[in-house]
Amino acid sequence: MTATVAAYVGLGANLGDPAQALRDALQALRSLPQTTLGAVSSFYCSAPVDAGGDDFVNAVARLDTALDARTLLQGLQAVELSFGRERPFRNAPRTLDLDLLLYGDAVIDEPGLEVPHPRMSTRAFVLLPLLELAPEVRIPGRGAARQFLSAVQGQAIRSLPPAPA
């Protein structure tokens, strides 16, 4: 069997039924080749950051994948497109946003692919669900994710109750 890497993906949506979009996206992530959905955080509700529009529903998922980072990102973008994702302008409201936050302990800076995600340490909607899944996780090149919590404590975010079965 091919070795796998733990990759963390941020999920977010604020158009239509965002919570349902995230549940459906998790099903789509299960179908990525050479990839297993390892764990999913609670869903969180947060106000848009650097944008207008309705509140977002966010979560973080851990994927155990044998795909390289670029191929995984392409798979995530294909899932976004299948959900009708459009990019009319930066930080536009969205039907689904899938961000590759971490790919093992890799630091990648290539056109169209930057890992760790460059803004992950400044976003409560990333840090809280990430730390829920992996309390000791480190951001390669930056240190323990937990150290950035104080910088985001002023961002409005709340955990949503679990969806009915």
C-alpha positions as CSV (number, residue, x, y, z in Angstrom):
1,M,0.0,0.0,0.0
2,T,1.1,3.5,-0.8
3,A,2.1,5.7,2.2
4,T,-0.5,8.3,3.1
5,V,-0.2,11.9,4.3
6,A,-2.6,13.6,6.8
7,A,-4.0,16.6,5.0
8,Y,-6.4,19.1,6.6
9,V,-9.0,20.8,4.5
10,G,-11.1,23.8,5.5
11,L,-14.7,23.7,4.4
12,G,-17.0,26.7,4.2
13,A,-20.2,27.9,2.6
14,N,-22.6,30.8,2.9
15,L,-25.0,30.5,0.0
16,G,-28.1,28.3,-0.1
17,D,-28.2,25.8,2.7
18,P,-24.5,26.0,3.9
19,A,-24.7,23.2,6.5
20,Q,-26.2,20.8,3.9
21,A,-23.6,21.9,1.4
22,L,-20.9,20.9,3.9
23,R,-22.5,17.5,4.6
24,D,-22.7,16.8,0.9
25,A,-19.1,18.0,0.4
26,L,-17.9,15.5,3.0
27,Q,-19.6,12.8,1.0
28,A,-17.8,14.0,-2.1
29,L,-14.5,14.0,-0.3
30,R,-15.1,10.4,0.5
31,S,-15.0,9.7,-3.2
32,L,-11.6,11.2,-3.9
33,P,-9.2,8.5,-5.2
34,Q,-6.5,7.1,-2.8
35,T,-8.1,9.2,0.0
36,T,-9.9,8.4,3.2
37,L,-11.9,10.8,5.2
38,G,-10.3,10.5,8.6
39,A,-12.2,12.9,10.9
40,V,-14.4,15.9,10.8
41,S,-14.8,18.7,13.2
42,S,-18.0,20.2,14.5
43,F,-19.7,22.8,12.3
44,Y,-19.1,26.4,13.2
45,C,-21.0,29.5,12.3
46,S,-18.9,32.7,11.7
47,A,-19.3,36.1,10.2
48,P,-17.5,36.7,6.8
49,V,-14.0,37.9,7.2
50,D,-12.9,40.6,4.7
51,A,-16.2,40.2,2.9
52,G,-20.0,40.8,3.1
53,G,-22.9,38.4,2.9
54,D,-24.5,35.9,5.1
55,D,-22.7,34.1,7.9
56,F,-20.6,31.1,6.9
57,V,-20.8,27.5,8.1
58,N,-17.3,26.1,8.5
59,A,-15.6,22.9,9.4
60,V,-12.2,21.2,9.0
61,A,-11.7,17.6,7.8
62,R,-8.6,15.4,8.0
63,L,-8.0,13.4,4.9
64,D,-5.5,10.6,4.8
65,T,-4.3,10.6,1.2
66,A,-1.8,9.1,-1.1
67,L,-2.3,11.9,-3.6
68,D,0.4,14.5,-3.9
69,A,-0.6,18.0,-2.8
70,R,-1.2,19.4,-6.3
71,T,-3.5,16.5,-7.3
72,L,-5.4,16.7,-4.0
73,L,-5.9,20.4,-4.6
74,Q,-7.2,19.7,-8.1
75,G,-9.6,17.2,-6.6
76,L,-10.8,19.8,-4.1
77,Q,-11.4,22.3,-6.8
78,A,-13.3,19.8,-8.9
79,V,-15.6,19.2,-5.9
80,E,-16.1,23.0,-5.5
81,L,-17.0,23.3,-9.2
82,S,-19.5,20.4,-8.9
83,F,-21.2,22.5,-6.2
84,G,-21.5,25.5,-8.5
85,R,-18.6,27.4,-7.1
86,E,-17.9,30.7,-8.9
87,R,-15.1,33.2,-8.2
88,P,-16.5,36.5,-9.4
89,F,-14.3,38.5,-7.0
90,R,-12.0,37.8,-4.0
91,N,-13.9,36.6,-0.9
92,A,-17.2,36.5,-2.8
93,P,-20.1,34.6,-1.2
94,R,-19.8,30.9,-2.1
95,T,-21.7,27.7,-2.4
96,L,-18.7,25.8,-1.3
97,D,-15.1,26.6,-0.4
98,L,-12.5,23.9,0.1
99,D,-9.1,25.1,1.2
100,L,-6.0,22.8,1.6
101,L,-4.7,24.0,5.0
102,L,-2.0,21.5,5.7
103,Y,-0.4,18.7,3.8
104,G,1.6,16.7,6.4
105,D,4.5,18.8,7.4
106,A,5.1,20.1,3.9
107,V,5.8,23.7,3.1
108,I,4.9,24.4,-0.5
109,D,5.0,27.7,-2.3
110,E,4.2,27.3,-6.0
111,P,1.9,29.1,-8.4
112,G,-1.6,28.3,-7.3
113,L,-0.6,26.1,-4.3
114,E,0.6,27.5,-1.0
115,V,0.7,25.2,2.0
116,P,0.3,25.8,4.9
117,H,-2.6,28.0,3.9
118,P,-1.2,31.6,4.2
119,R,-4.1,33.0,6.2
120,M,-5.0,30.0,8.4
121,S,-3.4,31.4,11.5
122,T,-5.5,34.5,11.4
123,R,-8.9,32.9,11.0
124,A,-10.9,31.6,14.0
125,F,-13.1,29.6,11.6
126,V,-10.0,27.6,10.7
127,L,-8.1,27.4,14.0
128,L,-11.0,26.3,16.3
129,P,-12.2,23.4,14.2
130,L,-8.6,22.4,13.3
131,L,-7.6,22.4,17.0
132,E,-10.8,20.4,17.8
133,L,-9.5,17.6,15.5
134,A,-5.8,17.9,16.3
135,P,-5.1,19.8,19.5
136,E,-1.3,19.5,19.2
137,V,-1.1,20.3,15.5
138,R,1.8,22.4,14.3
139,I,1.8,24.7,11.3
140,P,5.0,24.0,9.4
141,G,7.4,26.9,9.6
142,R,5.2,28.7,12.1
143,G,4.8,26.5,15.2
144,A,2.0,25.3,17.3
145,A,-1.4,26.3,15.9
146,R,-2.7,26.9,19.4
147,Q,-0.3,29.9,19.8
148,F,-2.4,31.8,17.3
149,L,-5.7,31.5,19.2
150,S,-5.3,34.8,21.2
151,A,-5.0,36.7,17.9
152,V,-8.4,35.5,16.7
153,Q,-10.3,35.7,20.0
154,G,-12.2,38.8,18.8
155,Q,-13.7,37.0,15.8
156,A,-17.3,36.0,16.2
157,I,-17.7,32.3,15.9
158,R,-20.0,29.7,17.5
159,S,-20.2,25.9,17.4
160,L,-23.4,24.6,15.8
161,P,-25.4,21.7,17.3
162,P,-24.9,18.4,15.6
163,A,-27.3,17.7,12.7
164,P,-30.2,15.4,13.4
165,A,-29.5,11.8,12.3
